[in-house]
Amino acid sequence: MDLTLKSAFLTGGMVGHLSYVLLVLSMVMRRMSLLRMLVIASAFVAITYDWFWLKDPVGVFWETLLVLVNIVQLSIT
């Protein structure tokens, strides 16, 4: 994907933005469970973005790890 103003507002760019919007939104949550659920949602969106638009297996790996860690943490509490 080219880095242009136009590409930032195409479907792929908007999916990438959504991932970060969810992540920022998670940081304003007062309850840890809500924070973790938003981080998981953000990571799933990022996995989609990394897989379909960026073709980045490293990003998919790290986002998947982020999902798994947060699911384990949710199950502990």
N, CA, C and O atoms as a GROMACS GRO file, in nm:
protein
  308
    1MET      N    1   0.084  -0.117   0.000
    1MET     CA    2   0.000   0.000   0.000
    1MET      C    3   0.089   0.124   0.000
    1MET      O    4   0.181   0.135   0.081
    2ASP      N    5   0.062   0.216  -0.091
    2ASP     CA    6   0.136   0.341  -0.096
    2ASP      C    7   0.090   0.435   0.014
    2ASP      O    8  -0.028   0.435   0.051
    3LEU      N    9   0.180   0.514   0.065
    3LEU     CA   10   0.146   0.609   0.170
    3LEU      C   11   0.112   0.743   0.106
    3LEU      O   12   0.200   0.826   0.081
    4THR      N   13  -0.016   0.764   0.081
    4THR     CA   14  -0.064   0.890   0.027
    4THR      C   15  -0.189   0.930   0.105
    4THR      O   16  -0.246   0.849   0.178
    5LEU      N   17  -0.231   1.054   0.088
    5LEU     CA   18  -0.352   1.099   0.154
    5LEU      C   19  -0.472   1.019   0.105
    5LEU      O   20  -0.561   0.984   0.183
    6LYS      N   21  -0.474   0.990  -0.025
    6LYS     CA   22  -0.584   0.912  -0.083
    6LYS      C   23  -0.588   0.771  -0.023
    6LYS      O   24  -0.696   0.722   0.011
    7SER      N   25  -0.473   0.706  -0.011
    7SER     CA   26  -0.470   0.570   0.042
    7SER      C   27  -0.512   0.565   0.189
    7SER      O   28  -0.562   0.463   0.236
    8ALA      N   29  -0.492   0.674   0.261
    8ALA     CA   30  -0.530   0.678   0.402
    8ALA      C   31  -0.681   0.671   0.420
    8ALA      O   32  -0.729   0.634   0.527
    9PHE      N   33  -0.756   0.707   0.316
    9PHE     CA   34  -0.901   0.708   0.326
    9PHE      C   35  -0.969   0.600   0.242
    9PHE      O   36  -1.091   0.599   0.231
   10LEU      N   37  -0.892   0.511   0.183
   10LEU     CA   38  -0.948   0.394   0.116
   10LEU      C   39  -0.985   0.290   0.221
   10LEU      O   40  -0.954   0.308   0.339
   11THR      N   41  -1.049   0.184   0.181
   11THR     CA   42  -1.095   0.082   0.276
   11THR      C   43  -0.982   0.030   0.364
   11THR      O   44  -0.997   0.022   0.486
   12GLY      N   45  -0.869  -0.006   0.303
   12GLY     CA   46  -0.757  -0.058   0.381
   12GLY      C   47  -0.706   0.042   0.483
   12GLY      O   48  -0.678   0.007   0.597
   13GLY      N   49  -0.694   0.167   0.441
   13GLY     CA   50  -0.649   0.270   0.532
   13GLY      C   51  -0.745   0.290   0.648
   13GLY      O   52  -0.703   0.310   0.762
   14MET      N   53  -0.874   0.285   0.619
   14MET     CA   54  -0.974   0.303   0.724
   14MET      C   55  -0.973   0.186   0.823
   14MET      O   56  -0.996   0.206   0.943
   15VAL      N   57  -0.947   0.066   0.774
   15VAL     CA   58  -0.935  -0.050   0.864
   15VAL      C   59  -0.815  -0.030   0.957
   15VAL      O   60  -0.823  -0.057   1.077
   16GLY      N   61  -0.704   0.017   0.901
   16GLY     CA   62  -0.587   0.046   0.983
   16GLY      C   63  -0.615   0.154   1.087
   16GLY      O   64  -0.572   0.142   1.202
   17HIS      N   65  -0.688   0.258   1.048
   17HIS     CA   66  -0.725   0.364   1.143
   17HIS      C   67  -0.815   0.309   1.254
   17HIS      O   68  -0.797   0.342   1.371
   18LEU      N   69  -0.911   0.224   1.216
   18LEU     CA   70  -1.003   0.167   1.314
   18LEU      C   71  -0.928   0.090   1.422
   18LEU      O   72  -0.963   0.096   1.540
   19SER      N   73  -0.825   0.018   1.382
   19SER     CA   74  -0.746  -0.057   1.478
   19SER      C   75  -0.687   0.036   1.584
   19SER      O   76  -0.692   0.005   1.704
   20TYR      N   77  -0.633   0.147   1.541
   20TYR     CA   78  -0.574   0.241   1.637
   20TYR      C   79  -0.679   0.320   1.715
   20TYR      O   80  -0.655   0.354   1.831
   21VAL      N   81  -0.792   0.349   1.655
   21VAL     CA   82  -0.900   0.418   1.728
   21VAL      C   83  -0.947   0.330   1.843
   21VAL      O   84  -0.966   0.378   1.955
   22LEU      N   85  -0.965   0.201   1.817
   22LEU     CA   86  -1.005   0.109   1.924
   22LEU      C   87  -0.899   0.100   2.032
   22LEU      O   88  -0.932   0.091   2.151
   23LEU      N   89  -0.774   0.101   1.993
   23LEU     CA   90  -0.665   0.094   2.091
   23LEU      C   91  -0.661   0.219   2.178
   23LEU      O   92  -0.645   0.210   2.300
   24VAL      N   93  -0.676   0.335   2.118
   24VAL     CA   94  -0.679   0.460   2.195
   24VAL      C   95  -0.801   0.464   2.286
   24VAL      O   96  -0.792   0.504   2.401
   25LEU      N   97  -0.916   0.420   2.233
   25LEU     CA   98  -1.038   0.415   2.312
   25LEU      C   99  -1.020   0.324   2.433
   25LEU      O  100  -1.072   0.353   2.541
   26SER      N  101  -0.948   0.215   2.416
   26SER     CA  102  -0.926   0.123   2.528
   26SER      C  103  -0.850   0.190   2.641
   26SER      O  104  -0.869   0.155   2.758
   27MET      N  105  -0.766   0.285   2.609
   27MET     CA  106  -0.684   0.351   2.711
   27MET      C  107  -0.765   0.443   2.802
   27MET      O  108  -0.716   0.482   2.908
   28VAL      N  109  -0.888   0.478   2.763
   28VAL     CA  110  -0.970   0.564   2.849
   28VAL      C  111  -1.068   0.484   2.933
   28VAL      O  112  -1.147   0.541   3.009
   29MET      N  113  -1.065   0.352   2.921
   29MET     CA  114  -1.154   0.267   3.000
   29MET      C  115  -1.105   0.259   3.144
   29MET      O  116  -0.985   0.246   3.170
   30ARG      N  117  -1.198   0.268   3.236
   30ARG     CA  118  -1.163   0.259   3.378
   30ARG      C  119  -1.161   0.114   3.426
   30ARG      O  120  -1.086   0.078   3.517
   31ARG      N  121  -1.244   0.031   3.364
   31ARG     CA  122  -1.248  -0.111   3.402
   31ARG      C  123  -1.151  -0.190   3.315
   31ARG      O  124  -1.150  -0.178   3.193
   32MET      N  125  -1.070  -0.271   3.381
   32MET     CA  126  -0.968  -0.348   3.310
   32MET      C  127  -1.030  -0.445   3.209
   32MET      O  128  -0.973  -0.467   3.103
   33SER      N  129  -1.145  -0.502   3.242
   33SER     CA  130  -1.208  -0.596   3.149
   33SER      C  131  -1.249  -0.526   3.020
   33SER      O  132  -1.232  -0.582   2.911
   34LEU      N  133  -1.303  -0.405   3.029
   34LEU     CA  134  -1.340  -0.329   2.909
   34LEU      C  135  -1.216  -0.291   2.829
   34LEU      O  136  -1.216  -0.297   2.706
   35LEU      N  137  -1.111  -0.253   2.898
   35LEU     CA  138  -0.986  -0.219   2.831
   35LEU      C  139  -0.936  -0.339   2.752
   35LEU      O  140  -0.901  -0.326   2.635
   36ARG      N  141  -0.934  -0.455   2.815
   36ARG     CA  142  -0.885  -0.576   2.748
   36ARG      C  143  -0.972  -0.615   2.630
   36ARG      O  144  -0.921  -0.658   2.526
   37MET      N  145  -1.103  -0.601   2.642
   37MET     CA  146  -1.192  -0.636   2.532
   37MET      C  147  -1.170  -0.543   2.411
   37MET      O  148  -1.175  -0.588   2.296
   38LEU      N  149  -1.147  -0.417   2.438
   38LEU     CA  150  -1.120  -0.324   2.328
   38LEU      C  151  -0.983  -0.350   2.266
   38LEU      O  152  -0.966  -0.335   2.145
   39VAL      N  153  -0.886  -0.388   2.347
   39VAL     CA  154  -0.754  -0.424   2.293
   39VAL      C  155  -0.767  -0.548   2.204
   39VAL      O  156  -0.705  -0.555   2.098
   40ILE      N  157  -0.847  -0.644   2.247
   40ILE     CA  158  -0.870  -0.764   2.165
   40ILE      C  159  -0.937  -0.727   2.034
   40ILE      O  160  -0.896  -0.774   1.928
   41ALA      N  161  -1.039  -0.642   2.040
   41ALA     CA  162  -1.106  -0.599   1.917
   41ALA      C  163  -1.009  -0.526   1.825
   41ALA      O  164  -1.008  -0.548   1.704
   42SER      N  165  -0.928  -0.439   1.883
   42SER     CA  166  -0.826  -0.366   1.807
   42SER      C  167  -0.729  -0.462   1.739
   42SER      O  168  -0.695  -0.445   1.622
   43ALA      N  169  -0.685  -0.562   1.813
   43ALA     CA  170  -0.589  -0.658   1.758
   43ALA      C  171  -0.651  -0.741   1.646
   43ALA      O  172  -0.583  -0.771   1.548
   44PHE      N  173  -0.778  -0.779   1.659
   44PHE     CA  174  -0.844  -0.853   1.551
   44PHE      C  175  -0.854  -0.768   1.424
   44PHE      O  176  -0.833  -0.817   1.313
   45VAL      N  177  -0.886  -0.641   1.441
   45VAL     CA  178  -0.891  -0.551   1.325
   45VAL      C  179  -0.751  -0.537   1.265
   45VAL      O  180  -0.735  -0.537   1.143
   46ALA      N  181  -0.649  -0.526   1.350
   46ALA     CA  182  -0.511  -0.513   1.303
   46ALA      C  183  -0.466  -0.641   1.232
   46ALA      O  184  -0.392  -0.633   1.133
   47ILE      N  185  -0.509  -0.757   1.280
   47ILE     CA  186  -0.475  -0.883   1.213
   47ILE      C  187  -0.534  -0.882   1.072
   47ILE      O  188  -0.467  -0.919   0.976
   48THR      N  189  -0.658  -0.839   1.060
   48THR     CA  190  -0.722  -0.830   0.929
   48THR      C  191  -0.645  -0.736   0.838
   48THR      O  192  -0.620  -0.767   0.722
   49TYR      N  193  -0.608  -0.621   0.892
   49TYR     CA  194  -0.533  -0.522   0.815
   49TYR      C  195  -0.397  -0.576   0.773
   49TYR      O  196  -0.357  -0.564   0.657
   50ASP      N  197  -0.325  -0.635   0.868
   50ASP     CA  198  -0.192  -0.691   0.838
   50ASP      C  199  -0.201  -0.804   0.736
   50ASP      O  200  -0.116  -0.814   0.648
   51TRP      N  201  -0.302  -0.888   0.748
   51TRP     CA  202  -0.312  -1.005   0.662
   51TRP      C  203  -0.355  -0.968   0.519
   51TRP      O  204  -0.290  -1.008   0.422
   52PHE      N  205  -0.463  -0.891   0.508
   52PHE     CA  206  -0.521  -0.866   0.376
   52PHE      C  207  -0.458  -0.748   0.302
   52PHE      O  208  -0.444  -0.752   0.180
   53TRP      N  209  -0.421  -0.645   0.374
   53TRP     CA  210  -0.370  -0.526   0.306
   53TRP      C  211  -0.217  -0.517   0.307
   53TRP      O  212  -0.157  -0.485   0.204
   54LEU      N  213  -0.156  -0.545   0.418
   54LEU     CA  214  -0.010  -0.531   0.427
   54LEU      C  215   0.064  -0.659   0.392
   54LEU      O  216   0.182  -0.654   0.357
   55LYS      N  217  -0.002  -0.774   0.401
   55LYS     CA  218   0.064  -0.904   0.378
   55LYS      C  219   0.185  -0.918   0.470
   55LYS      O  220   0.295  -0.954   0.426
   56ASP      N  221   0.162  -0.887   0.598
   56ASP     CA  222   0.270  -0.880   0.697
   56ASP      C  223   0.255  -0.991   0.802
   56ASP      O  224   0.181  -0.974   0.898
   57PRO      N  225   0.325  -1.104   0.785
   57PRO     CA  226   0.310  -1.213   0.882
   57PRO      C  227   0.366  -1.178   1.020
   57PRO      O  228   0.320  -1.233   1.120
   58VAL      N  229   0.463  -1.090   1.027
   58VAL     CA  230   0.518  -1.050   1.157
   58VAL      C  231   0.412  -0.973   1.236
   58VAL      O  232   0.393  -0.999   1.355
   59GLY      N  233   0.345  -0.882   1.170
   59GLY     CA  234   0.237  -0.807   1.237
   59GLY      C  235   0.125  -0.900   1.282
   59GLY      O  236   0.072  -0.884   1.392
   60VAL      N  237   0.089  -0.996   1.198
   60VAL     CA  238  -0.016  -1.094   1.233
   60VAL      C  239   0.027  -1.173   1.356
   60VAL      O  240  -0.054  -1.195   1.446
   61PHE      N  241   0.153  -1.215   1.361
   61PHE     CA  242   0.203  -1.290   1.476
   61PHE      C  243   0.190  -1.209   1.605
   61PHE      O  244   0.136  -1.260   1.704
   62TRP      N  245   0.238  -1.085   1.605
   62TRP     CA  246   0.236  -1.004   1.727
   62TRP      C  247   0.094  -0.967   1.770
   62TRP      O  248   0.064  -0.965   1.889
   63GLU      N  249   0.009  -0.938   1.674
   63GLU     CA  250  -0.129  -0.906   1.709
   63GLU      C  251  -0.201  -1.028   1.763
   63GLU      O  252  -0.283  -1.017   1.855
   64THR      N  253  -0.172  -1.146   1.708
   64THR     CA  254  -0.230  -1.270   1.759
   64THR      C  255  -0.183  -1.296   1.901
   64THR      O  256  -0.262  -1.337   1.987
   65LEU      N  257  -0.057  -1.273   1.927
   65LEU     CA  258  -0.004  -1.288   2.062
   65LEU      C  259  -0.072  -1.192   2.159
   65LEU      O  260  -0.103  -1.228   2.272
   66LEU      N  261  -0.096  -1.070   2.113
   66LEU     CA  262  -0.166  -0.971   2.195
   66LEU      C  263  -0.307  -1.018   2.229
   66LEU      O  264  -0.352  -1.002   2.343
   67VAL      N  265  -0.377  -1.076   2.132
   67VAL     CA  266  -0.511  -1.132   2.156
   67VAL      C  267  -0.503  -1.243   2.260
   67VAL      O  268  -0.580  -1.243   2.357
   68LEU      N  269  -0.410  -1.336   2.241
   68LEU     CA  270  -0.400  -1.450   2.332
   68LEU      C  271  -0.369  -1.408   2.476
   68LEU      O  272  -0.429  -1.459   2.570
   69VAL      N  273  -0.276  -1.316   2.492
   69VAL     CA  274  -0.240  -1.268   2.626
   69VAL      C  275  -0.359  -1.203   2.693
   69VAL      O  276  -0.384  -1.226   2.812
   70ASN      N  277  -0.433  -1.123   2.619
   70ASN     CA  278  -0.549  -1.056   2.678
   70ASN      C  279  -0.663  -1.152   2.708
   70ASN      O  280  -0.735  -1.133   2.806
   71ILE      N  281  -0.680  -1.255   2.627
   71ILE     CA  282  -0.782  -1.355   2.658
   71ILE      C  283  -0.744  -1.431   2.784
   71ILE      O  284  -0.830  -1.456   2.868
   72VAL      N  285  -0.618  -1.467   2.797
   72VAL     CA  286  -0.572  -1.536   2.919
   72VAL      C  287  -0.594  -1.445   3.040
   72VAL      O  288  -0.643  -1.491   3.143
   73GLN      N  289  -0.558  -1.320   3.029
   73GLN     CA  290  -0.575  -1.227   3.141
   73GLN      C  291  -0.722  -1.209   3.178
   73GLN      O  292  -0.756  -1.199   3.296
   74LEU      N  293  -0.809  -1.205   3.078
   74LEU     CA  294  -0.954  -1.195   3.106
   74LEU      C  295  -1.004  -1.320   3.178
   74LEU      O  296  -1.088  -1.311   3.267
   75SER      N  297  -0.953  -1.435   3.139
   75SER     CA  298  -0.999  -1.560   3.200
   75SER      C  299  -0.948  -1.576   3.344
   75SER      O  300  -1.011  -1.645   3.424
   76ILE      N  301  -0.837  -1.513   3.376
   76ILE     CA  302  -0.781  -1.521   3.512
   76ILE      C  303  -0.863  -1.440   3.610
   76ILE      O  304  -0.885  -1.482   3.723
   77THR      N  305  -0.908  -1.323   3.566
   77THR     CA  306  -0.980  -1.234   3.659
   77THR      C  307  -1.128  -1.259   3.662
   77THR      O  308  -1.200  -1.191   3.735
   0.00000   0.00000   0.00000
